[in-house]
Amino acid sequence: MSESNDFEPLKLKSIIGFGGNVRGGLVNHPNGTHTIYSLGSTVVIDNPRQPNSQEFLQGHTNVVSCITVSKDGKYIASGQVTHMGFQADIIIWDFEKRQLLHRLPLHKVKVQDVAFSPSGKYLASLGGQDDNSVIVWDLEKFTAICGSPASSDSSGATLSLAYLNKNDNQFVTGGHGTLRVWELNTQQRKIRPTDVQTGQIKRIVKCIAIDKDDELMYCGTTTGDLMQVNLRTKLFKHSGPRDKELFSMGILSVALQGDVAVVGCGDGTIAKLKLPKLTILKSVKVDGNVTSITFDDTNNFRAGTSKSNVYSVNMQAFEPVLKSTCHYSKINDIVFPEHSSDVFATASDTDIRIWNAQTCKELVRIALPNLECHCVAFKKDGTSLLSGWNDGKIRAFGPQTGRLQYEINDAHKKGVTAIAPTDSYNKQGDFRIVSGGEDGQVRVWKVTKQLRSLEDAMKEHKGTVTCIKIRKNNLECVSSSSDGSCIVWDLTRYVRNQVLFAPSFFKCVSYFPDESQILTSGTDRKVAYWEAFDGSLIRELDASQSDAINGMDISSNGKLFVIGGSDKLVKVYRYEEGDVMSVGIGHSTDITRVRIAPNDQTVVTVSTDGAVFQWQMPK
């Protein structure tokens, strides 16, 4: 099957996610309404006052490593990481038209930092430790003016870069034992560095802020102090706070406002320091390393953390208010309730969260310390959220309160990796849970209001059970496993009816809506159609060119199915024709699960970097 380019791109509706590990990755646009941040390889322009008003700039081939906006707000510049030995692009975006203007490829492996000159005429960029070069670009011609090694051989890697506020020809860089002021000479096409004399003090500079008169610069260090340097004489003046009050885990971000500096630290502290004495006025703690601080106005600022939380803080009250939050680690599963497309639940390595699908707001968070949730499922009537955990327990939570309703201890020897509930079979509302584990067993549990008991354990799989689907009549279920087999089980006699073999780690299995066929996919990059009655193979599609297919779902009318996997693409296929209808590009890491909403309007995909993408389902 040839992959022709006549398919439609899948339209992205919204993203739940924030790249909290990008230093300075949360930037306010000078127009005062928009916020710019990155998520994986996508640059997101968001208007916080309007829900779901995100716009997406896609062009990077890998994770975005730095991002900045010009003073007049016309341009956005973002740099990325690539594989060893390859060139990492800087992309200049036109903010008004929301489109890619130019790619600037020169740095190798990683772009560490970028900064616009005050007039927006030049862009200075800094390469990562494998590149170690500073380059100044002319933004009228989009060409490089000149470049130079970022630090001398005797000092370490350079980590940060900042342009002066009034002078187009001066910028500063700082890093491991290096702090330099650079002069740009456009006539001779040269940049000349002057090392700042810091005397006995050895520091690793992580971030730099320059005051509005270009008199002084303030450098945040891993030691946990802020260094004050005179830019005219290029001499170190003093550092603060005092030894006893140093911030633990270093200063990662700094911003100046009037006679106050606001610093964000590695241990989650946000502090206000008095200039020029550098004494602490107020400090407060938030969750995660504070990687970016950006001012909304003179009185309020926002702080982004590595745990993908964004806080809003008032300068006077200095109380952090959580504005947005999302997953920051791998998401293992996502599920909708049976007949509702308004909410969905996601399970990640750290917690379970229930989201409002329309507003993308978090409704409930369930976190158990040091435990990972592998799979989630809503009970058919929606009154409880069932989850399987790596300590071998099945836990049920109230979907509105997040309170634990009951738990089944030692459900599986290692971890519970797949879970599916049946309809209730009597008036009391008793039902059964079919669960699969890393031990390869498929177990059936009877759940009544008072009691949870094991009905039977079916052991035939040799590997981890990856997915379980139950037929509508609740008499049969199919389980897929990483041992290369899918087994159709009889849920009254607890024996196997059929078995399907393929040279693949099966990742997902689905019944066609009329349950005459079974669809499977996995690491062999194929989607296979099987006859449910006798387990014979009907046909195979080569669905992915390069990588495993991790997630799959069929629409309720059976006309379309959606797959997603390690090739980072979301593909919508026609079921009968077996051809690609549309492709969604946006994820920058492996897609782990794909779900179509019960109303067939949206597709939700989740990935290993904690991003949740909602796509418009094609008509």
C-alpha positions as CSV (number, residue, x, y, z in Angstrom):
1,M,0.0,0.0,0.0
2,S,1.7,3.2,-1.1
3,E,1.6,6.2,1.3
4,S,0.4,8.8,-1.1
5,N,0.0,12.4,0.0
6,D,-3.7,12.7,-0.8
7,F,-4.8,12.4,2.8
8,E,-6.0,15.3,4.9
9,P,-4.0,16.5,7.9
10,L,-5.8,15.7,11.1
11,K,-7.0,19.0,12.8
12,L,-5.7,19.5,16.3
13,K,-8.4,20.8,18.7
14,S,-6.5,21.2,21.9
15,I,-3.4,20.2,23.8
16,I,-3.2,19.5,27.5
17,G,0.5,19.9,28.3
18,F,3.4,22.2,29.0
19,G,7.1,21.7,28.4
20,G,8.2,22.6,31.9
21,N,11.8,21.4,31.5
22,V,12.6,24.1,28.9
23,R,14.4,26.9,30.8
24,G,12.6,30.2,30.3
25,G,10.0,28.2,28.3
26,L,7.0,30.2,29.4
27,V,7.1,33.6,27.6
28,N,4.6,36.5,27.7
29,H,4.0,38.2,24.4
30,P,4.5,42.0,24.5
31,N,0.8,42.5,23.4
32,G,-0.1,41.4,26.9
33,T,-2.7,38.8,26.0
34,H,-0.8,35.8,24.6
35,T,1.5,33.4,26.2
36,I,4.0,31.3,24.3
37,Y,5.4,28.0,25.4
38,S,6.6,24.7,24.0
39,L,5.3,21.2,24.3
40,G,7.6,18.6,22.8
41,S,8.3,19.7,19.2
42,T,5.3,22.1,19.0
43,V,5.3,25.8,19.9
44,V,2.0,26.8,21.4
45,I,0.5,30.3,21.3
46,D,-2.2,30.5,24.0
47,N,-4.6,33.1,25.2
48,P,-5.1,32.3,28.9
49,R,-8.3,34.3,29.0
50,Q,-10.1,32.2,26.4
51,P,-10.3,28.4,26.9
52,N,-9.3,26.3,23.9
53,S,-7.9,29.2,21.9
54,Q,-4.5,27.6,21.5
55,E,-2.7,27.9,18.2
56,F,0.1,25.5,17.2
57,L,3.3,26.2,15.3
58,Q,4.7,22.9,13.9
59,G,8.1,22.7,12.1
60,H,10.6,21.3,14.6
61,T,11.7,17.7,14.1
62,N,12.6,17.1,17.7
63,V,12.1,18.6,21.2
64,V,12.2,22.4,21.5
65,S,15.1,23.4,23.8
66,C,14.7,27.2,24.0
67,I,12.2,29.8,23.0
68,T,12.0,33.7,23.0
69,V,10.0,36.6,21.6
70,S,11.3,39.8,20.0
71,K,10.8,43.1,21.9
72,D,8.2,44.3,19.3
73,G,6.5,41.0,19.3
74,K,6.8,40.4,15.6
75,Y,9.0,37.3,15.7
76,I,9.3,34.2,17.8
77,A,12.5,32.2,17.8
78,S,12.8,28.6,18.9
79,G,15.7,26.2,18.9
80,Q,15.7,22.4,19.1
81,V,17.7,19.3,20.0
82,T,18.7,16.7,17.4
83,H,20.6,13.4,17.3
84,M,24.4,13.4,17.8
85,G,26.3,14.7,14.8
86,F,23.2,16.4,13.1
87,Q,22.4,20.1,12.8
88,A,19.9,21.6,15.1
89,D,17.7,24.2,13.6
90,I,16.6,27.6,14.9
91,I,13.2,28.5,13.5
92,I,12.0,32.1,13.2
93,W,8.2,32.3,13.3
94,D,6.0,35.3,12.2
95,F,3.7,35.9,15.1
96,E,1.0,37.8,13.2
97,K,0.6,35.2,10.4
98,R,1.4,32.3,12.8
99,Q,3.8,30.7,10.2
100,L,7.3,29.6,9.7
101,L,9.5,32.4,8.3
102,H,13.0,30.9,8.2
103,R,15.2,28.0,9.4
104,L,18.7,28.9,10.6
105,P,20.8,25.7,10.6
106,L,24.4,25.9,11.9
107,H,24.5,24.7,15.4
108,K,25.2,21.0,16.1
109,V,23.1,18.7,18.3
110,K,21.4,21.3,20.5
111,V,20.5,25.0,20.5
112,Q,21.1,26.0,24.2
113,D,19.7,29.6,24.1
114,V,18.5,32.3,21.8
115,A,18.0,36.1,22.3
116,F,16.8,38.9,20.1
117,S,18.6,42.3,20.1
118,P,16.5,45.2,21.4
119,S,15.6,46.5,17.9
120,G,14.9,43.0,16.6
121,K,17.6,43.4,13.9
122,Y,19.8,40.6,15.2
123,L,19.4,37.3,16.9
124,A,22.2,35.8,19.0
125,S,22.2,32.0,19.5
126,L,24.2,29.7,21.7
127,G,24.9,26.0,20.8
128,G,25.0,23.2,23.4
129,Q,28.0,21.6,24.9
130,D,28.8,19.6,21.8
131,D,28.7,22.8,19.7
132,N,30.2,25.4,22.0
133,S,29.6,28.3,19.6
134,V,27.9,31.7,19.7
135,I,26.4,32.9,16.4
136,V,24.9,36.3,15.6
137,W,22.2,36.3,12.8
138,D,21.0,39.2,10.6
139,L,17.2,39.0,10.7
140,E,16.7,41.2,7.6
141,K,18.6,38.8,5.3
142,F,18.3,35.7,7.6
143,T,22.0,35.0,7.3
144,A,24.7,34.5,9.9
145,I,26.9,37.6,10.4
146,C,29.6,35.9,12.5
147,G,30.3,33.2,15.0
148,S,32.9,32.4,17.7
149,P,33.6,29.6,20.2
150,A,31.4,30.4,23.2
151,S,34.0,29.7,25.9
152,S,37.7,29.2,26.1
153,D,39.2,25.8,26.4
154,S,40.0,26.2,30.1
155,S,36.4,26.8,31.2
156,G,33.4,24.6,30.8
157,A,30.2,24.7,28.8
158,T,28.2,27.9,28.3
159,L,24.6,27.6,29.4
160,S,22.9,31.0,29.1
161,L,22.7,34.1,26.9
162,A,21.1,37.5,27.3
163,Y,21.0,40.6,25.1
164,L,21.4,44.1,26.6
165,N,18.2,46.2,26.7
166,K,19.4,49.3,24.8
167,N,22.5,48.3,22.8
168,D,22.2,46.1,19.6
169,N,25.9,45.4,19.7
170,Q,26.3,43.9,23.2
171,F,25.2,40.6,24.8
172,V,26.4,38.4,27.6
173,T,26.9,34.7,28.1
174,G,27.4,32.6,31.2
175,G,28.1,29.0,32.1
176,H,30.6,26.7,33.9
177,G,33.2,29.0,35.2
178,T,32.7,31.5,32.4
179,L,31.0,34.9,32.2
180,R,31.6,37.0,29.1
181,V,30.4,40.3,27.6
182,W,30.5,40.2,23.8
183,E,30.8,43.2,21.5
184,L,29.4,42.9,18.0
185,N,31.1,44.8,15.1
186,T,29.0,44.5,12.0
187,Q,31.5,46.3,9.7
188,Q,34.2,43.8,10.4
189,R,31.8,41.0,11.0
190,K,33.3,40.0,14.3
191,I,32.3,39.4,17.9
192,R,34.9,40.0,20.6
193,P,34.5,38.6,24.1
194,T,35.6,40.2,27.3
195,D,35.8,37.9,30.3
196,V,34.2,39.3,33.5
197,Q,36.7,39.4,36.4
198,T,35.1,37.4,39.3
199,G,38.3,37.0,41.3
200,Q,38.3,34.1,43.7
201,I,34.6,33.2,43.0
202,K,33.9,30.2,40.8
203,R,30.3,29.8,39.8
204,I,28.1,27.9,37.2
205,V,25.8,30.5,35.8
206,K,22.3,29.2,34.8
207,C,20.4,32.4,34.0
208,I,21.1,36.1,33.4
209,A,18.9,39.2,33.8
210,I,20.0,42.7,32.8
211,D,18.6,45.9,34.4
212,K,16.8,48.4,32.1
213,D,19.7,50.9,32.1
214,D,22.3,48.2,31.0
215,E,24.3,49.1,34.1
216,L,24.2,45.9,36.0
217,M,23.5,42.2,35.3
218,Y,22.3,39.6,37.7
219,C,23.4,36.0,37.3
220,G,21.7,33.1,39.0
221,T,24.1,30.3,39.9
222,T,23.9,26.6,40.9
223,T,25.4,27.6,44.3
224,G,22.1,29.3,45.1
225,D,23.2,33.0,45.0
226,L,22.6,35.9,42.7
227,M,25.8,37.6,41.4
228,Q,25.7,41.3,40.6
229,V,28.1,42.4,37.9
230,N,28.9,45.9,36.6
231,L,28.5,45.8,32.8
232,R,30.6,49.0,32.2
233,T,33.7,48.0,34.1
234,K,33.0,44.2,33.7
235,L,33.8,43.6,37.3
236,F,32.0,41.4,39.9
237,K,30.4,43.7,42.5
238,H,28.8,41.4,45.1
239,S,26.5,38.4,45.5
240,G,23.5,37.6,47.8
241,P,21.7,36.4,49.8
242,R,24.1,35.6,52.6
243,D,25.7,32.2,53.1
244,K,23.1,30.9,55.5
245,E,20.2,31.9,53.2
246,L,21.5,30.4,49.9
247,F,18.8,28.7,47.8
248,S,19.1,25.0,47.6
249,M,19.4,23.3,44.2
250,G,20.5,26.6,42.6
251,I,18.7,29.5,40.9
252,L,17.2,28.4,37.5
253,S,15.3,31.6,36.5
254,V,15.5,35.3,37.3
255,A,13.4,38.3,36.3
256,L,13.7,42.0,37.3
257,Q,10.9,44.4,38.0
258,G,11.7,47.9,39.4
259,D,14.0,47.5,42.4
260,V,13.1,43.9,42.9
261,A,14.5,40.6,41.5
262,V,12.3,37.5,41.4
263,V,14.2,34.2,41.4
264,G,13.0,30.7,40.8
265,C,15.0,27.8,42.3
266,G,15.6,24.1,41.8
267,D,13.8,23.2,45.1
268,G,10.6,25.0,44.1
269,T,11.3,28.2,45.9
270,I,10.2,31.5,44.4
271,A,11.7,34.5,46.2
272,K,11.7,38.2,45.9
273,L,15.1,39.9,46.5
274,K,15.7,43.6,47.2
275,L,18.1,45.3,44.8
276,P,20.9,46.2,45.0
277,K,21.5,44.6,48.4
278,L,20.1,41.2,47.4
279,T,18.4,40.5,50.7
280,I,15.3,38.2,50.7
281,L,12.0,40.1,51.1
282,K,9.6,37.2,50.7
283,S,9.7,33.6,49.5
284,V,7.2,30.8,48.8
285,K,7.4,27.2,47.7
286,V,5.7,25.5,44.7
287,D,5.8,22.0,43.2
288,G,8.7,21.2,40.8
289,N,11.9,23.2,39.8
290,V,10.9,26.7,38.8
291,T,12.3,26.9,35.2
292,S,10.6,30.1,34.0
293,I,9.3,33.4,35.4
294,T,7.5,35.9,33.2
295,F,5.8,39.1,34.2
296,D,2.1,39.8,33.2
297,D,2.3,43.4,34.5
298,T,4.3,45.2,37.2
299,N,2.3,43.5,39.9
300,N,1.8,39.9,38.7
301,F,4.0,37.3,37.3
302,R,3.7,33.6,36.3
303,A,6.1,30.8,37.1
304,G,6.4,27.5,35.2
305,T,7.8,24.4,36.8
306,S,9.3,21.2,35.7
307,K,6.3,19.3,36.9
308,S,4.3,21.1,34.2
309,N,2.5,23.4,36.6
310,V,2.0,27.1,35.9
311,Y,1.4,29.4,38.9
312,S,0.3,33.0,39.1
313,V,1.8,35.1,41.8
314,N,0.9,38.6,43.0
315,M,4.0,40.7,44.0
316,Q,2.4,42.1,47.2
317,A,0.6,39.0,48.5
318,F,3.2,36.6,47.2
319,E,0.8,33.6,47.3
320,P,1.0,31.2,44.3
321,V,-2.3,30.3,42.6
322,L,-2.2,27.2,40.4
323,K,-3.3,28.3,36.9
324,S,-2.8,25.2,34.8
325,T,-1.5,21.7,35.3
326,C,-0.9,18.5,33.3
327,H,1.0,15.3,33.3
328,Y,4.8,15.5,33.2
329,S,5.6,11.8,33.0
330,K,4.6,8.9,30.7
331,I,0.8,8.4,30.3
332,N,0.0,4.7,30.3
333,D,-3.7,4.7,29.5
334,I,-6.7,6.9,28.7
335,V,-10.4,6.0,28.9
336,F,-13.8,7.6,28.4
337,P,-17.0,6.6,30.3
338,E,-19.3,4.4,28.4
339,H,-21.7,7.1,27.0
340,S,-20.1,10.4,27.8
341,S,-17.6,12.4,25.7
342,D,-17.4,15.3,28.2
343,V,-14.8,13.8,30.5
344,F,-12.0,11.3,30.3
345,A,-9.5,9.8,32.7
346,T,-5.7,9.4,32.1
347,A,-3.3,7.2,34.1
348,S,0.3,8.1,34.3
349,D,3.4,7.0,36.1
350,T,2.6,9.4,38.9
351,D,-1.2,9.7,39.2
352,I,-4.6,9.4,37.7
353,R,-6.4,12.5,36.5
354,I,-9.9,13.1,35.3
355,W,-10.3,15.9,32.7
356,N,-13.1,18.0,31.3
357,A,-12.8,17.3,27.6
358,Q,-14.3,20.7,26.6
359,T,-12.3,23.1,28.8
360,C,-9.2,20.8,29.2
361,K,-9.3,21.5,33.0
362,E,-8.4,19.0,35.6
363,L,-11.4,17.9,37.6
364,V,-9.9,15.2,40.0
365,R,-6.4,14.0,40.8
366,I,-5.7,10.6,42.4
367,A,-2.1,10.1,43.5
368,L,-0.6,7.2,45.5
369,P,3.0,7.9,46.4
370,N,5.6,5.7,44.8
371,L,3.1,3.6,42.8
372,E,2.4,3.6,39.1
373,C,-1.0,3.1,37.5
374,H,-0.9,0.9,34.4
375,C,-4.5,0.9,33.2
376,V,-7.9,2.5,34.0
377,A,-11.5,1.7,33.1
378,F,-14.8,3.2,34.0
379,K,-17.5,0.9,35.4
380,K,-20.4,0.7,32.9
381,D,-22.7,2.9,34.9
382,G,-19.9,5.4,35.6
383,T,-20.1,5.1,39.4
384,S,-16.5,4.0,39.9
385,L,-13.1,4.3,38.2
386,L,-11.2,0.9,38.2
387,S,-7.5,1.0,38.0
388,G,-4.6,-1.5,37.9
389,W,-1.4,-0.8,39.7
390,N,2.3,-2.0,39.6
391,D,2.0,-3.3,43.2
392,G,-0.4,-6.0,41.9
393,K,-3.6,-4.4,43.3
394,I,-6.9,-3.4,41.6
395,R,-8.3,-0.2,43.1
396,A,-11.6,1.4,42.6
397,F,-12.1,5.2,43.1
398,G,-15.1,7.5,43.1
399,P,-14.8,9.5,39.9
400,Q,-16.1,12.7,41.5
401,T,-14.4,12.6,44.8
402,G,-11.3,10.5,44.0
403,R,-11.9,8.6,47.2
404,L,-10.9,4.9,47.4
405,Q,-14.0,2.7,47.3
406,Y,-12.3,-0.7,47.6
407,E,-9.2,-2.6,46.5
408,I,-8.5,-6.1,45.5
409,N,-5.2,-7.2,47.0
410,D,-2.7,-9.4,45.1
411,A,-4.8,-9.4,42.0
412,H,-1.7,-10.4,40.0
413,K,1.7,-11.5,41.0
414,K,3.7,-8.5,39.6
415,G,1.6,-5.7,38.3
416,V,-1.9,-5.3,36.8
417,T,-1.5,-4.3,33.2
418,A,-5.1,-4.6,31.7
419,I,-8.5,-4.3,33.1
420,A,-12.1,-4.4,31.7
421,P,-15.5,-4.5,33.5
422,T,-18.6,-6.3,32.4
423,D,-22.2,-5.1,32.6
424,S,-24.0,-5.9,35.9
425,Y,-25.8,-9.2,35.7
426,N,-28.4,-8.8,38.4
427,K,-30.6,-6.1,40.0
428,Q,-28.2,-5.6,42.9
429,G,-25.7,-4.2,40.4
430,D,-23.1,-7.0,40.8
431,F,-20.6,-7.2,38.0
432,R,-17.4,-8.9,37.0
433,I,-13.9,-7.5,36.3
434,V,-11.5,-9.2,33.9
435,S,-7.9,-8.3,34.6
436,G,-4.6,-9.2,33.1
437,G,-1.1,-8.9,34.6
438,E,2.6,-9.1,34.0
439,D,2.4,-12.7,35.1
440,G,0.4,-13.6,31.9
441,Q,-2.7,-14.6,33.8
442,V,-6.2,-13.4,32.9
443,R,-8.4,-13.4,36.0
444,V,-12.1,-12.9,36.5
445,W,-13.3,-11.2,39.7
446,K,-16.9,-11.1,41.0
447,V,-17.6,-7.7,42.5
448,T,-20.7,-7.3,44.8
449,K,-21.4,-4.4,47.2
450,Q,-19.8,-6.3,50.1
451,L,-17.4,-8.7,48.5
452,R,-14.7,-9.1,45.8
453,S,-13.9,-12.7,45.0
454,L,-11.9,-14.5,42.4
455,E,-14.1,-16.5,40.0
456,D,-11.3,-18.1,37.9
457,A,-7.8,-17.6,36.7
458,M,-6.9,-18.5,33.1
459,K,-3.2,-19.1,32.5
460,E,-2.1,-19.6,29.0
461,H,-0.3,-16.4,28.0
462,K,3.5,-16.6,28.5
463,G,4.0,-12.8,28.5
464,T,2.5,-9.6,29.9
465,V,-1.2,-9.2,29.1
466,T,-1.4,-5.9,27.2
467,C,-5.1,-5.3,26.5
468,I,-8.5,-6.9,27.3
469,K,-11.8,-6.3,25.5
470,I,-15.2,-7.9,26.5
471,R,-18.0,-8.7,24.0
472,K,-21.4,-6.9,24.4
473,N,-23.1,-10.1,25.7
474,N,-20.4,-10.4,28.4
475,L,-19.9,-14.1,27.5
476,E,-16.6,-13.8,25.8
477,C,-13.5,-11.6,26.0
478,V,-10.3,-11.3,24.0
479,S,-6.9,-10.7,25.5
480,S,-3.7,-9.7,23.7
481,S,-0.2,-10.4,25.1
482,S,3.4,-9.6,24.5
483,D,4.1,-13.3,23.8
484,G,2.7,-13.0,20.3
485,S,-0.8,-14.4,20.9
486,C,-4.3,-13.2,21.3
487,I,-6.8,-15.5,23.1
488,V,-10.6,-15.4,22.9
489,W,-11.9,-16.7,26.3
490,D,-15.2,-18.2,27.2
491,L,-16.4,-16.3,30.3
492,T,-18.9,-18.9,31.4
493,R,-16.6,-22.0,31.3
494,Y,-13.3,-20.1,31.7
495,V,-11.6,-21.9,28.8
496,R,-10.1,-20.6,25.6
497,N,-12.3,-20.6,22.5
498,Q,-9.8,-19.4,20.0
499,V,-6.1,-18.4,19.8
500,L,-4.5,-16.1,17.2
501,F,-0.7,-16.1,16.7
502,A,1.5,-13.5,15.0
503,P,5.3,-12.8,15.2
504,S,4.6,-9.6,17.2
505,F,4.3,-8.2,20.7
506,F,0.6,-7.5,20.6
507,K,-0.1,-4.0,22.1
508,C,-3.8,-3.6,21.5
509,V,-6.9,-5.5,20.3
510,S,-10.4,-4.4,19.4
511,Y,-13.7,-6.0,18.4
512,F,-15.4,-4.7,15.3
513,P,-18.7,-3.2,16.5
514,D,-20.7,-6.2,15.2
515,E,-18.1,-8.4,16.8
516,S,-17.6,-10.6,13.7
517,Q,-14.0,-9.5,13.4
518,I,-11.1,-8.7,15.7
519,L,-8.5,-6.1,14.9
520,T,-5.0,-6.4,16.4
521,S,-1.8,-4.4,16.2
522,G,1.7,-4.4,17.8
523,T,5.4,-4.3,17.3
524,D,5.3,-5.9,13.8
525,R,4.0,-2.6,12.5
526,K,0.9,-4.3,11.0
527,V,-2.8,-4.0,11.7
528,A,-4.4,-7.5,11.3
529,Y,-8.0,-8.3,10.7
530,W,-9.1,-11.7,12.2
531,E,-12.3,-13.7,12.0
532,A,-13.7,-13.8,15.5
533,F,-15.6,-17.1,14.9
534,D,-12.6,-19.4,14.0
535,G,-9.5,-17.2,14.5
536,S,-8.4,-17.1,10.9
537,L,-6.4,-14.2,9.5
538,I,-8.5,-12.1,7.0
539,R,-5.9,-9.5,6.0
540,E,-3.0,-7.4,7.2
541,L,-2.2,-3.8,6.6
542,D,1.4,-2.4,6.8
543,A,0.2,0.5,8.9
544,S,3.5,2.0,10.1
545,Q,6.7,2.3,8.1
546,S,9.1,2.3,11.0
547,D,7.8,1.7,14.5
548,A,5.5,-0.3,16.7
549,I,1.8,0.5,16.9
550,N,0.9,1.1,20.6
551,G,-2.7,2.3,20.5
552,M,-5.7,1.6,18.4
553,D,-9.5,2.3,18.5
554,I,-12.4,1.7,16.2
555,S,-15.3,4.2,15.8
556,S,-18.7,3.2,17.0
557,N,-20.1,2.7,13.5
558,G,-17.1,0.7,12.5
559,K,-16.2,2.8,9.4
560,L,-12.9,4.2,10.7
561,F,-10.2,3.2,13.0
562,V,-7.3,5.2,14.5
563,I,-3.8,4.1,15.3
564,G,-0.8,5.7,17.0
565,G,2.6,4.5,17.9
566,S,6.3,5.0,18.2
567,D,6.5,6.8,14.8
568,K,4.7,9.7,16.6
569,L,1.9,9.9,14.0
570,V,-1.8,9.6,14.5
571,K,-3.4,7.8,11.5
572,V,-7.1,7.5,10.7
573,Y,-7.9,4.5,8.4
574,R,-11.0,3.5,6.6
575,Y,-11.9,0.1,7.9
576,E,-13.3,-1.5,4.7
577,E,-10.9,0.1,2.2
578,G,-7.9,-0.2,4.5
579,D,-6.4,3.1,3.4
580,V,-5.2,6.2,5.2
581,M,-7.7,8.9,5.4
582,S,-5.8,11.5,7.5
583,V,-2.6,11.9,9.5
584,G,-2.0,13.9,12.6
585,I,1.5,15.3,13.3
586,G,2.2,16.9,16.6
587,H,3.5,14.4,19.2
588,S,7.2,14.5,19.7
589,T,7.5,11.3,21.7
590,D,6.0,7.8,21.4
591,I,2.2,7.7,21.4
592,T,1.1,5.2,24.1
593,R,-2.7,5.1,23.7
594,V,-5.4,6.2,21.3
595,R,-9.1,6.6,22.1
596,I,-12.1,7.8,20.0
597,A,-14.7,9.6,22.1
598,P,-18.1,7.8,22.3
599,N,-19.7,10.5,20.1
600,D,-17.1,9.9,17.3
601,Q,-16.3,13.6,17.2
602,T,-12.8,13.6,18.7
603,V,-9.8,11.4,19.0
604,V,-7.6,11.7,22.1
605,T,-4.0,10.5,22.0
606,V,-1.5,10.4,24.8
607,S,2.3,10.1,24.8
608,T,5.3,9.3,26.9
609,D,6.1,13.0,27.6
610,G,2.7,13.5,29.3
611,A,1.0,15.3,26.5
612,V,-2.7,14.8,25.8
613,F,-3.8,15.8,22.3
614,Q,-7.4,16.1,21.2
615,W,-8.0,15.9,17.4
616,Q,-11.0,16.6,15.3
617,M,-12.3,13.3,13.9
618,P,-12.6,13.5,10.0
619,K,-16.1,13.3,8.6
